[in-house]
Amino acid sequence: MTAVSLGVPEVPPRALAPRRTSRRIQVGAVPVGGGAPVSVQSMTTTRTSDIGSTLQQIAELTASGCQIVRV
């Protein structure tokens, strides 16, 4: 099947607001600001006494791309 143009112009993507420059600071071992990547903190929802479930959630977070940073 071939796409048919209906003559409707495409809407240009909305421009992002300009970002102001900031200086980088360290929060423990995590850099914040100044062009550092965005950091997101995550926590487990299990009882810490349930070691198996807690380790499972940590493994799932790691598999999704989260990194463990010790502070």
mmCIF file of the N, C-alpha and C atoms, coordinates in Angstrom:
data_MODEL
# 
_entry.id   MODEL 
# 
loop_
_atom_site.group_PDB 
_atom_site.id 
_atom_site.type_symbol 
_atom_site.label_atom_id 
_atom_site.label_alt_id 
_atom_site.label_comp_id 
_atom_site.label_asym_id 
_atom_site.label_entity_id 
_atom_site.label_seq_id 
_atom_site.pdbx_PDB_ins_code 
_atom_site.Cartn_x 
_atom_site.Cartn_y 
_atom_site.Cartn_z 
_atom_site.occupancy 
_atom_site.B_iso_or_equiv 
_atom_site.pdbx_formal_charge 
_atom_site.auth_seq_id 
_atom_site.auth_comp_id 
_atom_site.auth_asym_id 
_atom_site.auth_atom_id 
_atom_site.pdbx_PDB_model_num 
ATOM 1   N N  . MET A 1 1  ? 0.844  -1.174  0.000  1.00 0.00 ? 1  MET A N  1 
ATOM 2   C CA . MET A 1 1  ? 0.000  0.000   0.000  1.00 0.00 ? 1  MET A CA 1 
ATOM 3   C C  . MET A 1 1  ? 0.892  1.240   0.000  1.00 0.00 ? 1  MET A C  1 
ATOM 4   N N  . THR A 1 2  ? 0.536  2.236   -0.763 1.00 0.00 ? 2  THR A N  1 
ATOM 5   C CA . THR A 1 2  ? 1.312  3.464   -0.884 1.00 0.00 ? 2  THR A CA 1 
ATOM 6   C C  . THR A 1 2  ? 0.649  4.580   -0.093 1.00 0.00 ? 2  THR A C  1 
ATOM 7   N N  . ALA A 1 3  ? 1.490  5.403   0.564  1.00 0.00 ? 3  ALA A N  1 
ATOM 8   C CA . ALA A 1 3  ? 0.967  6.550   1.311  1.00 0.00 ? 3  ALA A CA 1 
ATOM 9   C C  . ALA A 1 3  ? 0.538  7.635   0.332  1.00 0.00 ? 3  ALA A C  1 
ATOM 10  N N  . VAL A 1 4  ? -0.586 8.252   0.616  1.00 0.00 ? 4  VAL A N  1 
ATOM 11  C CA . VAL A 1 4  ? -1.108 9.322   -0.233 1.00 0.00 ? 4  VAL A CA 1 
ATOM 12  C C  . VAL A 1 4  ? -1.006 10.630  0.530  1.00 0.00 ? 4  VAL A C  1 
ATOM 13  N N  . SER A 1 5  ? -0.379 11.626  -0.081 1.00 0.00 ? 5  SER A N  1 
ATOM 14  C CA . SER A 1 5  ? -0.256 12.935  0.546  1.00 0.00 ? 5  SER A CA 1 
ATOM 15  C C  . SER A 1 5  ? -1.585 13.670  0.442  1.00 0.00 ? 5  SER A C  1 
ATOM 16  N N  . LEU A 1 6  ? -2.050 14.208  1.556  1.00 0.00 ? 6  LEU A N  1 
ATOM 17  C CA . LEU A 1 6  ? -3.300 14.959  1.574  1.00 0.00 ? 6  LEU A CA 1 
ATOM 18  C C  . LEU A 1 6  ? -3.059 16.461  1.493  1.00 0.00 ? 6  LEU A C  1 
ATOM 19  N N  . GLY A 1 7  ? -1.803 16.877  1.342  1.00 0.00 ? 7  GLY A N  1 
ATOM 20  C CA . GLY A 1 7  ? -1.490 18.287  1.221  1.00 0.00 ? 7  GLY A CA 1 
ATOM 21  C C  . GLY A 1 7  ? -1.481 19.043  2.530  1.00 0.00 ? 7  GLY A C  1 
ATOM 22  N N  . VAL A 1 8  ? -1.576 18.336  3.662  1.00 0.00 ? 8  VAL A N  1 
ATOM 23  C CA . VAL A 1 8  ? -1.565 18.989  4.965  1.00 0.00 ? 8  VAL A CA 1 
ATOM 24  C C  . VAL A 1 8  ? -0.113 19.131  5.402  1.00 0.00 ? 8  VAL A C  1 
ATOM 25  N N  . PRO A 1 9  ? 0.332  20.347  5.721  1.00 0.00 ? 9  PRO A N  1 
ATOM 26  C CA . PRO A 1 9  ? 1.738  20.499  6.135  1.00 0.00 ? 9  PRO A CA 1 
ATOM 27  C C  . PRO A 1 9  ? 1.976  19.843  7.490  1.00 0.00 ? 9  PRO A C  1 
ATOM 28  N N  . GLU A 1 10 ? 3.190  19.314  7.657  1.00 0.00 ? 10 GLU A N  1 
ATOM 29  C CA . GLU A 1 10 ? 3.550  18.721  8.947  1.00 0.00 ? 10 GLU A CA 1 
ATOM 30  C C  . GLU A 1 10 ? 3.826  19.827  9.952  1.00 0.00 ? 10 GLU A C  1 
ATOM 31  N N  . VAL A 1 11 ? 3.446  19.597  11.181 1.00 0.00 ? 11 VAL A N  1 
ATOM 32  C CA . VAL A 1 11 ? 3.702  20.563  12.249 1.00 0.00 ? 11 VAL A CA 1 
ATOM 33  C C  . VAL A 1 11 ? 5.149  20.384  12.693 1.00 0.00 ? 11 VAL A C  1 
ATOM 34  N N  . PRO A 1 12 ? 5.948  21.455  12.698 1.00 0.00 ? 12 PRO A N  1 
ATOM 35  C CA . PRO A 1 12 ? 7.342  21.308  13.127 1.00 0.00 ? 12 PRO A CA 1 
ATOM 36  C C  . PRO A 1 12 ? 7.395  20.977  14.618 1.00 0.00 ? 12 PRO A C  1 
ATOM 37  N N  . PRO A 1 13 ? 8.405  20.231  15.038 1.00 0.00 ? 13 PRO A N  1 
ATOM 38  C CA . PRO A 1 13 ? 8.502  19.906  16.466 1.00 0.00 ? 13 PRO A CA 1 
ATOM 39  C C  . PRO A 1 13 ? 8.699  21.168  17.290 1.00 0.00 ? 13 PRO A C  1 
ATOM 40  N N  . ARG A 1 14 ? 8.101  21.169  18.447 1.00 0.00 ? 14 ARG A N  1 
ATOM 41  C CA . ARG A 1 14 ? 8.187  22.323  19.340 1.00 0.00 ? 14 ARG A CA 1 
ATOM 42  C C  . ARG A 1 14 ? 9.603  22.449  19.886 1.00 0.00 ? 14 ARG A C  1 
ATOM 43  N N  . ALA A 1 15 ? 10.153 23.644  19.832 1.00 0.00 ? 15 ALA A N  1 
ATOM 44  C CA . ALA A 1 15 ? 11.507 23.874  20.324 1.00 0.00 ? 15 ALA A CA 1 
ATOM 45  C C  . ALA A 1 15 ? 11.530 23.803  21.844 1.00 0.00 ? 15 ALA A C  1 
ATOM 46  N N  . LEU A 1 16 ? 12.600 23.212  22.378 1.00 0.00 ? 16 LEU A N  1 
ATOM 47  C CA . LEU A 1 16 ? 12.764 23.170  23.824 1.00 0.00 ? 16 LEU A CA 1 
ATOM 48  C C  . LEU A 1 16 ? 13.181 24.538  24.330 1.00 0.00 ? 16 LEU A C  1 
ATOM 49  N N  . ALA A 1 17 ? 12.791 24.846  25.535 1.00 0.00 ? 17 ALA A N  1 
ATOM 50  C CA . ALA A 1 17 ? 13.191 26.120  26.132 1.00 0.00 ? 17 ALA A CA 1 
ATOM 51  C C  . ALA A 1 17 ? 14.703 26.116  26.312 1.00 0.00 ? 17 ALA A C  1 
ATOM 52  N N  . PRO A 1 18 ? 15.349 27.256  26.102 1.00 0.00 ? 18 PRO A N  1 
ATOM 53  C CA . PRO A 1 18 ? 16.803 27.296  26.288 1.00 0.00 ? 18 PRO A CA 1 
ATOM 54  C C  . PRO A 1 18 ? 17.161 27.004  27.737 1.00 0.00 ? 18 PRO A C  1 
ATOM 55  N N  . ARG A 1 19 ? 18.202 26.226  27.936 1.00 0.00 ? 19 ARG A N  1 
ATOM 56  C CA . ARG A 1 19 ? 18.631 25.867  29.288 1.00 0.00 ? 19 ARG A CA 1 
ATOM 57  C C  . ARG A 1 19 ? 19.682 26.855  29.759 1.00 0.00 ? 19 ARG A C  1 
ATOM 58  N N  . ARG A 1 20 ? 19.578 27.254  30.986 1.00 0.00 ? 20 ARG A N  1 
ATOM 59  C CA . ARG A 1 20 ? 20.602 28.154  31.507 1.00 0.00 ? 20 ARG A CA 1 
ATOM 60  C C  . ARG A 1 20 ? 21.789 27.318  31.978 1.00 0.00 ? 20 ARG A C  1 
ATOM 61  N N  . THR A 1 21 ? 22.961 27.903  31.891 1.00 0.00 ? 21 THR A N  1 
ATOM 62  C CA . THR A 1 21 ? 24.148 27.174  32.301 1.00 0.00 ? 21 THR A CA 1 
ATOM 63  C C  . THR A 1 21 ? 24.188 27.084  33.818 1.00 0.00 ? 21 THR A C  1 
ATOM 64  N N  . SER A 1 22 ? 24.698 25.993  34.298 1.00 0.00 ? 22 SER A N  1 
ATOM 65  C CA . SER A 1 22 ? 24.814 25.792  35.741 1.00 0.00 ? 22 SER A CA 1 
ATOM 66  C C  . SER A 1 22 ? 26.188 25.212  36.036 1.00 0.00 ? 22 SER A C  1 
ATOM 67  N N  . ARG A 1 23 ? 26.575 25.255  37.270 1.00 0.00 ? 23 ARG A N  1 
ATOM 68  C CA . ARG A 1 23 ? 27.860 24.681  37.630 1.00 0.00 ? 23 ARG A CA 1 
ATOM 69  C C  . ARG A 1 23 ? 27.637 23.285  38.185 1.00 0.00 ? 23 ARG A C  1 
ATOM 70  N N  . ARG A 1 24 ? 28.621 22.438  38.003 1.00 0.00 ? 24 ARG A N  1 
ATOM 71  C CA . ARG A 1 24 ? 28.516 21.049  38.453 1.00 0.00 ? 24 ARG A CA 1 
ATOM 72  C C  . ARG A 1 24 ? 28.893 20.979  39.929 1.00 0.00 ? 24 ARG A C  1 
ATOM 73  N N  . ILE A 1 25 ? 28.095 20.247  40.691 1.00 0.00 ? 25 ILE A N  1 
ATOM 74  C CA . ILE A 1 25 ? 28.405 19.961  42.092 1.00 0.00 ? 25 ILE A CA 1 
ATOM 75  C C  . ILE A 1 25 ? 28.367 18.453  42.280 1.00 0.00 ? 25 ILE A C  1 
ATOM 76  N N  . GLN A 1 26 ? 28.925 17.991  43.353 1.00 0.00 ? 26 GLN A N  1 
ATOM 77  C CA . GLN A 1 26 ? 28.903 16.571  43.693 1.00 0.00 ? 26 GLN A CA 1 
ATOM 78  C C  . GLN A 1 26 ? 27.944 16.361  44.856 1.00 0.00 ? 26 GLN A C  1 
ATOM 79  N N  . VAL A 1 27 ? 27.057 15.403  44.724 1.00 0.00 ? 27 VAL A N  1 
ATOM 80  C CA . VAL A 1 27 ? 26.204 14.969  45.825 1.00 0.00 ? 27 VAL A CA 1 
ATOM 81  C C  . VAL A 1 27 ? 26.659 13.550  46.136 1.00 0.00 ? 27 VAL A C  1 
ATOM 82  N N  . GLY A 1 28 ? 27.529 13.431  47.118 1.00 0.00 ? 28 GLY A N  1 
ATOM 83  C CA . GLY A 1 28 ? 28.185 12.150  47.354 1.00 0.00 ? 28 GLY A CA 1 
ATOM 84  C C  . GLY A 1 28 ? 29.083 11.861  46.163 1.00 0.00 ? 28 GLY A C  1 
ATOM 85  N N  . ALA A 1 29 ? 28.859 10.725  45.501 1.00 0.00 ? 29 ALA A N  1 
ATOM 86  C CA . ALA A 1 29 ? 29.648 10.355  44.328 1.00 0.00 ? 29 ALA A CA 1 
ATOM 87  C C  . ALA A 1 29 ? 28.953 10.716  43.031 1.00 0.00 ? 29 ALA A C  1 
ATOM 88  N N  . VAL A 1 30 ? 27.803 11.391  43.112 1.00 0.00 ? 30 VAL A N  1 
ATOM 89  C CA . VAL A 1 30 ? 26.988 11.660  41.927 1.00 0.00 ? 30 VAL A CA 1 
ATOM 90  C C  . VAL A 1 30 ? 27.125 13.119  41.497 1.00 0.00 ? 30 VAL A C  1 
ATOM 91  N N  . PRO A 1 31 ? 27.591 13.367  40.243 1.00 0.00 ? 31 PRO A N  1 
ATOM 92  C CA . PRO A 1 31 ? 27.652 14.746  39.761 1.00 0.00 ? 31 PRO A CA 1 
ATOM 93  C C  . PRO A 1 31 ? 26.263 15.241  39.372 1.00 0.00 ? 31 PRO A C  1 
ATOM 94  N N  . VAL A 1 32 ? 25.966 16.499  39.688 1.00 0.00 ? 32 VAL A N  1 
ATOM 95  C CA . VAL A 1 32 ? 24.674 17.111  39.366 1.00 0.00 ? 32 VAL A CA 1 
ATOM 96  C C  . VAL A 1 32 ? 24.925 18.468  38.733 1.00 0.00 ? 32 VAL A C  1 
ATOM 97  N N  . GLY A 1 33 ? 24.229 18.752  37.631 1.00 0.00 ? 33 GLY A N  1 
ATOM 98  C CA . GLY A 1 33 ? 24.349 20.041  36.956 1.00 0.00 ? 33 GLY A CA 1 
ATOM 99  C C  . GLY A 1 33 ? 25.575 20.110  36.064 1.00 0.00 ? 33 GLY A C  1 
ATOM 100 N N  . GLY A 1 34 ? 25.744 21.253  35.399 1.00 0.00 ? 34 GLY A N  1 
ATOM 101 C CA . GLY A 1 34 ? 26.917 21.485  34.577 1.00 0.00 ? 34 GLY A CA 1 
ATOM 102 C C  . GLY A 1 34 ? 27.087 20.495  33.447 1.00 0.00 ? 34 GLY A C  1 
ATOM 103 N N  . GLY A 1 35 ? 26.001 20.021  32.871 1.00 0.00 ? 35 GLY A N  1 
ATOM 104 C CA . GLY A 1 35 ? 26.086 19.088  31.757 1.00 0.00 ? 35 GLY A CA 1 
ATOM 105 C C  . GLY A 1 35 ? 26.177 17.634  32.164 1.00 0.00 ? 35 GLY A C  1 
ATOM 106 N N  . ALA A 1 36 ? 26.134 17.344  33.465 1.00 0.00 ? 36 ALA A N  1 
ATOM 107 C CA . ALA A 1 36 ? 26.172 15.947  33.922 1.00 0.00 ? 36 ALA A CA 1 
ATOM 108 C C  . ALA A 1 36 ? 24.875 15.248  33.505 1.00 0.00 ? 36 ALA A C  1 
ATOM 109 N N  . PRO A 1 37 ? 24.925 13.942  33.262 1.00 0.00 ? 37 PRO A N  1 
ATOM 110 C CA . PRO A 1 37 ? 23.696 13.233  32.916 1.00 0.00 ? 37 PRO A CA 1 
ATOM 111 C C  . PRO A 1 37 ? 22.673 13.319  34.057 1.00 0.00 ? 37 PRO A C  1 
ATOM 112 N N  . VAL A 1 38 ? 21.407 13.221  33.710 1.00 0.00 ? 38 VAL A N  1 
ATOM 113 C CA . VAL A 1 38 ? 20.345 13.276  34.715 1.00 0.00 ? 38 VAL A CA 1 
ATOM 114 C C  . VAL A 1 38 ? 20.417 12.030  35.580 1.00 0.00 ? 38 VAL A C  1 
ATOM 115 N N  . SER A 1 39 ? 20.337 12.204  36.885 1.00 0.00 ? 39 SER A N  1 
ATOM 116 C CA . SER A 1 39 ? 20.370 11.084  37.827 1.00 0.00 ? 39 SER A CA 1 
ATOM 117 C C  . SER A 1 39 ? 18.984 10.897  38.425 1.00 0.00 ? 39 SER A C  1 
ATOM 118 N N  . VAL A 1 40 ? 18.566 9.651   38.535 1.00 0.00 ? 40 VAL A N  1 
ATOM 119 C CA . VAL A 1 40 ? 17.278 9.322   39.123 1.00 0.00 ? 40 VAL A CA 1 
ATOM 120 C C  . VAL A 1 40 ? 17.522 8.314   40.239 1.00 0.00 ? 40 VAL A C  1 
ATOM 121 N N  . GLN A 1 41 ? 16.987 8.593   41.410 1.00 0.00 ? 41 GLN A N  1 
ATOM 122 C CA . GLN A 1 41 ? 17.150 7.680   42.533 1.00 0.00 ? 41 GLN A CA 1 
ATOM 123 C C  . GLN A 1 41 ? 15.977 6.718   42.558 1.00 0.00 ? 41 GLN A C  1 
ATOM 124 N N  . SER A 1 42 ? 16.257 5.462   42.860 1.00 0.00 ? 42 SER A N  1 
ATOM 125 C CA . SER A 1 42 ? 15.204 4.469   42.949 1.00 0.00 ? 42 SER A CA 1 
ATOM 126 C C  . SER A 1 42 ? 15.355 3.690   44.245 1.00 0.00 ? 42 SER A C  1 
ATOM 127 N N  . MET A 1 43 ? 14.254 3.142   44.721 1.00 0.00 ? 43 MET A N  1 
ATOM 128 C CA . MET A 1 43 ? 14.281 2.365   45.952 1.00 0.00 ? 43 MET A CA 1 
ATOM 129 C C  . MET A 1 43 ? 13.475 1.091   45.749 1.00 0.00 ? 43 MET A C  1 
ATOM 130 N N  . THR A 1 44 ? 13.757 0.097   46.558 1.00 0.00 ? 44 THR A N  1 
ATOM 131 C CA . THR A 1 44 ? 12.958 -1.124  46.511 1.00 0.00 ? 44 THR A CA 1 
ATOM 132 C C  . THR A 1 44 ? 11.709 -0.930  47.361 1.00 0.00 ? 44 THR A C  1 
ATOM 133 N N  . THR A 1 45 ? 10.700 -1.749  47.097 1.00 0.00 ? 45 THR A N  1 
ATOM 134 C CA . THR A 1 45 ? 9.436  -1.639  47.843 1.00 0.00 ? 45 THR A CA 1 
ATOM 135 C C  . THR A 1 45 ? 9.189  -2.853  48.722 1.00 0.00 ? 45 THR A C  1 
ATOM 136 N N  . THR A 1 46 ? 10.182 -3.709  48.830 1.00 0.00 ? 46 THR A N  1 
ATOM 137 C CA . THR A 1 46 ? 10.024 -4.917  49.639 1.00 0.00 ? 46 THR A CA 1 
ATOM 138 C C  . THR A 1 46 ? 10.525 -4.674  51.052 1.00 0.00 ? 46 THR A C  1 
ATOM 139 N N  . ARG A 1 47 ? 10.147 -5.570  51.941 1.00 0.00 ? 47 ARG A N  1 
ATOM 140 C CA . ARG A 1 47 ? 10.733 -5.525  53.280 1.00 0.00 ? 47 ARG A CA 1 
ATOM 141 C C  . ARG A 1 47 ? 12.189 -5.977  53.143 1.00 0.00 ? 47 ARG A C  1 
ATOM 142 N N  . THR A 1 48 ? 13.097 -5.239  53.755 1.00 0.00 ? 48 THR A N  1 
ATOM 143 C CA . THR A 1 48 ? 14.504 -5.596  53.612 1.00 0.00 ? 48 THR A CA 1 
ATOM 144 C C  . THR A 1 48 ? 14.816 -6.927  54.280 1.00 0.00 ? 48 THR A C  1 
ATOM 145 N N  . SER A 1 49 ? 13.950 -7.379  55.183 1.00 0.00 ? 49 SER A N  1 
ATOM 146 C CA . SER A 1 49 ? 14.155 -8.692  55.791 1.00 0.00 ? 49 SER A CA 1 
ATOM 147 C C  . SER A 1 49 ? 13.851 -9.815  54.796 1.00 0.00 ? 49 SER A C  1 
ATOM 148 N N  . ASP A 1 50 ? 13.109 -9.510  53.724 1.00 0.00 ? 50 ASP A N  1 
ATOM 149 C CA . ASP A 1 50 ? 12.834 -10.479 52.658 1.00 0.00 ? 50 ASP A CA 1 
ATOM 150 C C  . ASP A 1 50 ? 13.955 -10.353 51.623 1.00 0.00 ? 50 ASP A C  1 
ATOM 151 N N  . ILE A 1 51 ? 15.062 -10.986 51.923 1.00 0.00 ? 51 ILE A N  1 
ATOM 152 C CA . ILE A 1 51 ? 16.281 -10.815 51.133 1.00 0.00 ? 51 ILE A CA 1 
ATOM 153 C C  . ILE A 1 51 ? 16.076 -11.224 49.681 1.00 0.00 ? 51 ILE A C  1 
ATOM 154 N N  . GLY A 1 52 ? 15.406 -12.328 49.442 1.00 0.00 ? 52 GLY A N  1 
ATOM 155 C CA . GLY A 1 52 ? 15.206 -12.812 48.076 1.00 0.00 ? 52 GLY A CA 1 
ATOM 156 C C  . GLY A 1 52 ? 14.442 -11.820 47.216 1.00 0.00 ? 52 GLY A C  1 
ATOM 157 N N  . SER A 1 53 ? 13.339 -11.291 47.739 1.00 0.00 ? 53 SER A N  1 
ATOM 158 C CA . SER A 1 53 ? 12.534 -10.325 46.976 1.00 0.00 ? 53 SER A CA 1 
ATOM 159 C C  . SER A 1 53 ? 13.284 -9.018  46.756 1.00 0.00 ? 53 SER A C  1 
ATOM 160 N N  . THR A 1 54 ? 14.035 -8.591  47.766 1.00 0.00 ? 54 THR A N  1 
ATOM 161 C CA . THR A 1 54 ? 14.802 -7.355  47.642 1.00 0.00 ? 54 THR A CA 1 
ATOM 162 C C  . THR A 1 54 ? 15.879 -7.511  46.579 1.00 0.00 ? 54 THR A C  1 
ATOM 163 N N  . LEU A 1 55 ? 16.602 -8.632  46.587 1.00 0.00 ? 55 LEU A N  1 
ATOM 164 C CA . LEU A 1 55 ? 17.621 -8.875  45.569 1.00 0.00 ? 55 LEU A CA 1 
ATOM 165 C C  . LEU A 1 55 ? 16.998 -8.983  44.179 1.00 0.00 ? 55 LEU A C  1 
ATOM 166 N N  . GLN A 1 56 ? 15.796 -9.554  44.097 1.00 0.00 ? 56 GLN A N  1 
ATOM 167 C CA . GLN A 1 56 ? 15.102 -9.644  42.805 1.00 0.00 ? 56 GLN A CA 1 
ATOM 168 C C  . GLN A 1 56 ? 14.798 -8.248  42.259 1.00 0.00 ? 56 GLN A C  1 
ATOM 169 N N  . GLN A 1 57 ? 14.295 -7.365  43.116 1.00 0.00 ? 57 GLN A N  1 
ATOM 170 C CA . GLN A 1 57 ? 13.999 -6.000  42.665 1.00 0.00 ? 57 GLN A CA 1 
ATOM 171 C C  . GLN A 1 57 ? 15.274 -5.260  42.260 1.00 0.00 ? 57 GLN A C  1 
ATOM 172 N N  . ILE A 1 58 ? 16.365 -5.466  42.998 1.00 0.00 ? 58 ILE A N  1 
ATOM 173 C CA . ILE A 1 58 ? 17.630 -4.838  42.635 1.00 0.00 ? 58 ILE A CA 1 
ATOM 174 C C  . ILE A 1 58 ? 18.092 -5.347  41.273 1.00 0.00 ? 58 ILE A C  1 
ATOM 175 N N  . ALA A 1 59 ? 17.946 -6.647  41.028 1.00 0.00 ? 59 ALA A N  1 
ATOM 176 C CA . ALA A 1 59 ? 18.325 -7.220  39.734 1.00 0.00 ? 59 ALA A CA 1 
ATOM 177 C C  . ALA A 1 59 ? 17.470 -6.634  38.617 1.00 0.00 ? 59 ALA A C  1 
ATOM 178 N N  . GLU A 1 60 ? 16.173 -6.445  38.855 1.00 0.00 ? 60 GLU A N  1 
ATOM 179 C CA . GLU A 1 60 ? 15.281 -5.859  37.843 1.00 0.00 ? 60 GLU A CA 1 
ATOM 180 C C  . GLU A 1 60 ? 15.657 -4.413  37.557 1.00 0.00 ? 60 GLU A C  1 
ATOM 181 N N  . LEU A 1 61 ? 15.994 -3.649  38.592 1.00 0.00 ? 61 LEU A N  1 
ATOM 182 C CA . LEU A 1 61 ? 16.428 -2.264  38.393 1.00 0.00 ? 61 LEU A CA 1 
ATOM 183 C C  . LEU A 1 61 ? 17.719 -2.229  37.580 1.00 0.00 ? 61 LEU A C  1 
ATOM 184 N N  . THR A 1 62 ? 18.654 -3.106  37.900 1.00 0.00 ? 62 THR A N  1 
ATOM 185 C CA . THR A 1 62 ? 19.916 -3.169  37.170 1.00 0.00 ? 62 THR A CA 1 
ATOM 186 C C  . THR A 1 62 ? 19.675 -3.545  35.716 1.00 0.00 ? 62 THR A C  1 
ATOM 187 N N  . ALA A 1 63 ? 18.784 -4.508  35.473 1.00 0.00 ? 63 ALA A N  1 
ATOM 188 C CA . ALA A 1 63 ? 18.481 -4.938  34.106 1.00 0.00 ? 63 ALA A CA 1 
ATOM 189 C C  . ALA A 1 63 ? 17.833 -3.818  33.297 1.00 0.00 ? 63 ALA A C  1 
ATOM 190 N N  . SER A 1 64 ? 17.126 -2.906  33.969 1.00 0.00 ? 64 SER A N  1 
ATOM 191 C CA . SER A 1 64 ? 16.480 -1.805  33.264 1.00 0.00 ? 64 SER A CA 1 
ATOM 192 C C  . SER A 1 64 ? 17.428 -0.643  33.004 1.00 0.00 ? 64 SER A C  1 
ATOM 193 N N  . GLY A 1 65 ? 18.669 -0.753  33.473 1.00 0.00 ? 65 GLY A N  1 
ATOM 194 C CA . GLY A 1 65 ? 19.668 0.272   33.182 1.00 0.00 ? 65 GLY A CA 1 
ATOM 195 C C  . GLY A 1 65 ? 20.098 1.085   34.370 1.00 0.00 ? 65 GLY A C  1 
ATOM 196 N N  . CYS A 1 66 ? 19.528 0.854   35.545 1.00 0.00 ? 66 CYS A N  1 
ATOM 197 C CA . CYS A 1 66 ? 19.948 1.594   36.724 1.00 0.00 ? 66 CYS A CA 1 
ATOM 198 C C  . CYS A 1 66 ? 21.344 1.131   37.145 1.00 0.00 ? 66 CYS A C  1 
ATOM 199 N N  . GLN A 1 67 ? 22.110 2.059   37.652 1.00 0.00 ? 67 GLN A N  1 
ATOM 200 C CA . GLN A 1 67 ? 23.453 1.741   38.144 1.00 0.00 ? 67 GLN A CA 1 
ATOM 201 C C  . GLN A 1 67 ? 23.475 1.927   39.630 1.00 0.00 ? 67 GLN A C  1 
ATOM 202 N N  . ILE A 1 68 ? 24.209 1.075   40.311 1.00 0.00 ? 68 ILE A N  1 
ATOM 203 C CA . ILE A 1 68 ? 24.339 1.187   41.763 1.00 0.00 ? 68 ILE A CA 1 
ATOM 204 C C  . ILE A 1 68 ? 25.508 2.104   42.054 1.00 0.00 ? 68 ILE A C  1 
ATOM 205 N N  . VAL A 1 69 ? 25.253 3.173   42.815 1.00 0.00 ? 69 VAL A N  1 
ATOM 206 C CA . VAL A 1 69 ? 26.295 4.109   43.215 1.00 0.00 ? 69 VAL A CA 1 
ATOM 207 C C  . VAL A 1 69 ? 26.328 4.120   44.718 1.00 0.00 ? 69 VAL A C  1 
ATOM 208 N N  . ARG A 1 70 ? 27.472 3.813   45.268 1.00 0.00 ? 70 ARG A N  1 
ATOM 209 C CA . ARG A 1 70 ? 27.609 3.854   46.736 1.00 0.00 ? 70 ARG A CA 1 
ATOM 210 C C  . ARG A 1 70 ? 28.080 5.241   47.132 1.00 0.00 ? 70 ARG A C  1 
ATOM 211 N N  . VAL A 1 71 ? 27.431 5.791   48.133 1.00 0.00 ? 71 VAL A N  1 
ATOM 212 C CA . VAL A 1 71 ? 27.830 7.121   48.612 1.00 0.00 ? 71 VAL A CA 1 
ATOM 213 C C  . VAL A 1 71 ? 28.344 7.041   50.018 1.00 0.00 ? 71 VAL A C  1 
# 
